[in-house]
Amino acid sequence: MSETRKHKALPKAQILIEALPWLTRHNGKTVVVKFGGNAMVDEELKAAFAQDVVFLHRAGLKPVVVHGGGPQINAAFEKHGIVSEFKAGLRVTTEDAMDVVRMVLAGQVQRELVGLLNQHGPLAVGLTGEDAHTITATKHRPEIDGELVDIGRVGEITAIDTGAIEALLADGRIPVVSSIARSQDDGHVYNVNADTAAAALAAALGAETLMVLTDVEGLYEDWPNSDEVISRLTASQLEKLLPELSSGMVPKMEGCLHAVRGGVRTARVIDGRVPHSILLEIFTDDGVGTMVVPDETDEHDETDEHDEQEGEAK
């Protein structure tokens, strides 16, 4: 082999070697990925996301994708003459609006994502939270100025049934879940925040990792005074920061907190604007976001030590 070819091949070998401990660490583990942000509307980022998820699958992990569809819902509302209104950071969802939300999530966003994944083989299967009672919800009434407010068909998760997802994973498939739920109380279908749904599913599945794609680099140390990203923090540290966060980050970070306190080993908010950010976060020493870990205990096993090393590296 010529010296030029050696120089070109060496960086590739180094990348593979760097990935080896992370491949070993995550082999056979479930990873829940919340698909959102810019990655949902940029064609190149969508393609890169699909490649990443298929890579996880081929590398021996068990990826589960959860998605919402804010940009697509906004476009559909405009097309149908429905005014978008938000209260307490949540989209007010009338009955007519819910029909559109359901159509967009299950009939458009999910179909496109399943199609992108299945370009790499017969892997992805789409379902919604309605299917097999995967996600059950009740009507959510947020408190505004001391009063409970009716914002329509917005749901609060009450139960998770992982049976259908686990069956798909056992069959070697990649579940793609739309964040829609049905209530067993009134039989209505509800729109559920996708960050919240992903966190609830990650905890119920006993996932190794929850990854939330967003349009920022991670959780900033002192925004807007600084753009320094916090690379790692514990659940208790995050809980103290929650009241100070911007409204857009709250459901994401609350989801991360819920996940790690529910048994998920790590929860990460990563920059979905970076192509292949999922692979960079899981398989390299150079992470691209913020990692949340459970509070430290007096007892550390080898896995805990590995997590600490991973956090320090990132």
C-alpha positions as CSV (number, residue, x, y, z in Angstrom):
1,M,0.0,0.0,0.0
2,S,1.3,3.4,-1.0
3,E,2.1,6.0,1.7
4,T,-0.8,8.2,0.4
5,R,-3.3,5.4,0.7
6,K,-2.0,4.6,4.2
7,H,-2.5,8.2,5.3
8,K,-6.1,8.1,3.9
9,A,-6.9,4.8,5.6
10,L,-5.4,5.6,9.0
11,P,-8.1,8.1,10.1
12,K,-10.8,5.6,9.2
13,A,-9.1,2.9,11.3
14,Q,-8.8,5.3,14.2
15,I,-12.5,6.2,14.1
16,L,-13.4,2.5,14.1
17,I,-11.0,1.8,17.1
18,E,-12.5,4.8,19.0
19,A,-16.0,3.4,18.4
20,L,-15.2,-0.1,19.6
21,P,-15.7,0.4,23.4
22,W,-19.0,2.2,22.8
23,L,-20.1,-0.5,20.4
24,T,-19.4,-3.1,23.1
25,R,-21.0,-0.9,25.8
26,H,-24.3,-0.5,24.0
27,N,-24.6,-3.9,22.2
28,G,-28.1,-5.3,22.7
29,K,-29.3,-2.2,24.5
30,T,-32.5,-0.2,23.7
31,V,-32.0,3.4,22.6
32,V,-35.0,5.7,22.3
33,V,-34.5,8.6,19.9
34,K,-36.8,11.5,19.7
35,F,-36.8,12.9,16.2
36,G,-37.5,16.6,15.9
37,G,-36.2,20.1,15.2
38,N,-34.4,21.0,12.0
39,A,-33.7,17.3,11.2
40,M,-37.4,16.9,10.4
41,V,-37.5,19.5,7.6
42,D,-34.0,19.4,6.1
43,E,-33.7,16.7,3.4
44,E,-30.0,16.0,4.0
45,L,-30.5,15.8,7.8
46,K,-33.5,13.5,7.4
47,A,-31.4,11.1,5.3
48,A,-28.5,11.3,7.8
49,F,-30.9,10.6,10.6
50,A,-32.2,7.5,8.9
51,Q,-28.7,6.3,8.2
52,D,-27.7,6.8,11.9
53,V,-30.7,4.8,13.1
54,V,-30.1,2.0,10.7
55,F,-26.4,2.0,11.8
56,L,-27.5,1.6,15.4
57,H,-29.6,-1.4,14.4
58,R,-26.9,-3.0,12.3
59,A,-24.4,-2.4,15.1
60,G,-26.5,-4.5,17.5
61,L,-28.5,-1.9,19.3
62,K,-32.3,-1.7,19.5
63,P,-33.4,1.8,18.3
64,V,-36.9,3.0,18.9
65,V,-37.9,6.3,17.2
66,V,-40.5,8.7,18.6
67,H,-41.6,11.7,16.7
68,G,-43.8,14.7,16.7
69,G,-44.3,17.1,13.8
70,G,-44.5,20.8,14.8
71,P,-43.4,22.3,11.4
72,Q,-45.7,19.9,9.4
73,I,-48.7,20.6,11.7
74,N,-48.2,24.3,11.3
75,A,-48.2,24.0,7.5
76,A,-51.3,21.8,7.6
77,F,-53.1,24.2,9.9
78,E,-52.4,27.0,7.5
79,K,-53.7,25.0,4.6
80,H,-56.9,24.1,6.4
81,G,-57.4,27.7,7.8
82,I,-56.9,26.6,11.4
83,V,-55.3,29.3,13.7
84,S,-52.4,28.1,15.8
85,E,-52.7,29.1,19.4
86,F,-50.5,28.2,22.3
87,K,-51.2,28.4,26.0
88,A,-48.6,27.4,28.7
89,G,-46.3,26.5,25.9
90,L,-48.8,23.9,24.5
91,R,-50.7,23.9,21.3
92,V,-54.4,24.4,21.8
93,T,-56.0,21.5,20.0
94,T,-59.7,21.6,19.1
95,E,-61.5,18.5,17.7
96,D,-61.0,19.7,14.1
97,A,-57.4,20.5,14.9
98,M,-56.9,17.0,16.4
99,D,-58.1,15.4,13.1
100,V,-55.4,17.3,11.3
101,V,-52.7,16.6,13.9
102,R,-53.6,12.8,13.7
103,M,-53.5,12.9,9.9
104,V,-50.1,14.7,9.8
105,L,-48.4,12.6,12.4
106,A,-49.6,9.2,11.4
107,G,-50.2,9.8,7.8
108,Q,-47.4,12.1,6.7
109,V,-44.4,12.4,9.1
110,Q,-44.4,8.7,10.2
111,R,-44.9,7.4,6.6
112,E,-42.0,9.5,5.4
113,L,-39.7,8.4,8.2
114,V,-40.6,4.8,7.8
115,G,-39.9,5.1,4.1
116,L,-36.5,6.6,4.7
117,L,-35.5,3.9,7.1
118,N,-36.8,1.1,4.8
119,Q,-34.6,2.3,2.0
120,H,-31.9,0.4,3.9
121,G,-34.0,-2.8,4.3
122,P,-37.3,-4.1,5.6
123,L,-36.7,-2.7,9.0
124,A,-39.1,0.1,10.2
125,V,-42.7,-0.4,11.3
126,G,-44.9,2.6,12.2
127,L,-47.4,2.7,15.0
128,T,-49.1,5.4,17.1
129,G,-49.6,5.5,20.8
130,E,-53.2,4.4,20.1
131,D,-52.0,1.0,18.8
132,A,-52.2,-1.8,21.4
133,H,-52.7,0.8,24.1
134,T,-49.0,1.7,23.8
135,I,-49.7,5.2,25.2
136,T,-52.7,6.0,27.3
137,A,-53.5,9.6,28.2
138,T,-56.0,11.7,30.0
139,K,-57.1,15.3,29.2
140,H,-54.4,17.7,30.3
141,R,-55.4,21.0,31.9
142,P,-52.4,23.3,32.5
143,E,-52.5,25.9,35.3
144,I,-52.3,29.5,34.1
145,D,-52.4,32.3,36.7
146,G,-53.7,29.9,39.3
147,E,-56.5,28.5,37.2
148,L,-56.8,25.2,35.3
149,V,-57.3,26.0,31.6
150,D,-59.0,23.8,28.9
151,I,-56.7,23.6,25.9
152,G,-58.6,20.9,24.0
153,R,-57.3,17.5,22.9
154,V,-53.9,17.8,24.6
155,G,-53.1,14.7,26.6
156,E,-51.2,13.8,29.8
157,I,-49.7,10.3,29.8
158,T,-51.2,8.0,32.4
159,A,-49.9,4.6,31.2
160,I,-47.5,2.9,28.9
161,D,-47.8,-0.6,27.4
162,T,-44.6,-1.7,25.7
163,G,-45.8,-5.0,24.5
164,A,-46.1,-4.1,20.8
165,I,-42.8,-2.3,20.7
166,E,-41.0,-5.1,22.5
167,A,-42.5,-7.6,20.0
168,L,-41.2,-5.5,17.1
169,L,-37.7,-5.3,18.7
170,A,-37.6,-9.0,19.2
171,D,-38.4,-9.5,15.5
172,G,-35.5,-7.3,14.6
173,R,-37.6,-4.3,13.6
174,I,-37.3,-0.5,14.2
175,P,-40.5,0.8,15.8
176,V,-41.4,4.4,14.7
177,V,-44.0,5.8,17.2
178,S,-46.2,8.8,16.6
179,S,-47.0,10.8,19.8
180,I,-50.7,10.3,19.8
181,A,-52.6,8.6,22.6
182,R,-56.1,7.4,23.4
183,S,-57.9,7.9,26.7
184,Q,-59.6,5.0,28.4
185,D,-61.8,7.4,30.3
186,D,-63.5,9.2,27.5
187,G,-62.3,7.3,24.4
188,H,-60.9,10.5,22.8
189,V,-57.6,10.7,21.0
190,Y,-55.1,13.2,22.4
191,N,-52.0,15.0,21.1
192,V,-49.1,14.3,23.4
193,N,-45.8,16.2,23.6
194,A,-43.3,14.1,21.7
195,D,-40.5,14.8,24.2
196,T,-42.6,13.6,27.0
197,A,-43.7,10.5,25.1
198,A,-40.2,9.6,24.2
199,A,-39.1,9.9,27.9
200,A,-42.0,7.8,29.1
201,L,-41.3,5.1,26.6
202,A,-37.6,5.1,27.4
203,A,-38.3,4.6,31.1
204,A,-41.0,1.9,30.5
205,L,-38.7,0.0,28.1
206,G,-35.7,0.2,30.5
207,A,-33.7,1.8,27.7
208,E,-30.0,2.4,28.0
209,T,-30.2,5.8,26.5
210,L,-32.8,8.5,25.6
211,M,-31.6,10.9,22.8
212,V,-33.6,14.1,22.1
213,L,-32.7,15.9,18.9
214,T,-33.2,19.6,19.0
215,D,-32.1,22.8,17.2
216,V,-29.5,24.0,19.8
217,E,-26.1,22.7,20.8
218,G,-27.4,21.5,24.2
219,L,-28.3,23.0,27.5
220,Y,-26.5,26.3,27.8
221,E,-24.6,27.3,31.0
222,D,-26.0,30.8,31.3
223,W,-28.1,31.7,28.3
224,P,-28.3,34.3,26.8
225,N,-25.2,35.6,28.5
226,S,-23.1,32.7,27.4
227,D,-23.3,30.0,24.7
228,E,-21.2,27.6,26.8
229,V,-22.9,24.2,26.7
230,I,-23.1,22.0,29.8
231,S,-21.7,18.7,28.7
232,R,-22.9,16.6,31.7
233,L,-25.1,17.1,34.8
234,T,-26.9,14.9,37.3
235,A,-30.6,14.6,37.8
236,S,-30.5,16.8,40.9
237,Q,-28.4,19.5,39.2
238,L,-30.9,19.5,36.3
239,E,-33.9,19.7,38.7
240,K,-32.5,22.9,40.2
241,L,-32.0,24.5,36.8
242,L,-35.5,23.7,35.4
243,P,-37.3,26.9,36.7
244,E,-34.7,29.0,34.9
245,L,-35.0,27.3,31.5
246,S,-36.6,28.7,28.4
247,S,-40.1,27.3,27.6
248,G,-38.8,25.4,24.6
249,M,-36.2,23.5,26.6
250,V,-38.5,22.7,29.5
251,P,-40.3,19.6,28.1
252,K,-37.0,18.2,26.7
253,M,-35.1,18.6,30.0
254,E,-38.1,17.4,32.1
255,G,-38.2,14.4,29.8
256,C,-34.5,13.7,30.4
257,L,-35.1,14.1,34.2
258,H,-38.1,11.7,34.1
259,A,-36.1,9.2,32.1
260,V,-33.0,8.9,34.3
261,R,-35.1,8.9,37.4
262,G,-37.1,6.1,35.8
263,G,-34.1,3.9,35.3
264,V,-32.6,5.1,32.0
265,R,-28.9,5.1,32.2
266,T,-28.3,8.4,30.3
267,A,-30.5,11.0,28.6
268,R,-29.0,13.3,26.1
269,V,-30.1,16.5,24.3
270,I,-28.2,16.7,21.1
271,D,-27.9,19.1,18.2
272,G,-29.9,17.7,15.3
273,R,-28.5,20.3,13.0
274,V,-25.2,18.4,12.9
275,P,-25.3,15.6,10.4
276,H,-24.9,12.1,12.0
277,S,-25.1,13.7,15.5
278,I,-26.5,10.5,16.9
279,L,-23.4,8.5,15.9
280,L,-21.1,11.3,17.1
281,E,-22.8,11.3,20.5
282,I,-22.9,7.5,21.1
283,F,-19.7,6.2,19.4
284,T,-17.1,8.9,19.8
285,D,-15.3,10.8,22.6
286,D,-16.5,14.1,21.1
287,G,-20.2,14.5,22.1
288,V,-22.4,17.1,20.5
289,G,-24.8,17.9,23.3
290,T,-25.7,17.6,27.0
291,M,-25.8,14.3,28.9
292,V,-28.0,13.8,32.0
293,V,-27.1,11.0,34.4
294,P,-28.7,9.7,37.6
295,D,-27.6,11.1,40.9
296,E,-24.4,9.5,42.1
297,T,-24.6,6.8,44.8
298,D,-22.1,5.3,47.2
299,E,-22.0,2.1,45.2
300,H,-20.4,2.2,41.7
301,D,-20.2,-0.8,39.5
302,E,-18.0,-1.0,36.4
303,T,-20.8,0.3,34.2
304,D,-21.2,3.4,36.4
305,E,-17.5,4.1,36.2
306,H,-17.7,3.7,32.4
307,D,-20.5,6.2,32.3
308,E,-18.5,8.7,34.3
309,Q,-15.5,8.3,32.0
310,E,-17.9,8.8,29.0
311,G,-19.3,12.0,30.6
312,E,-15.8,13.3,31.3
313,A,-14.7,12.6,27.7
314,K,-17.8,14.5,26.4
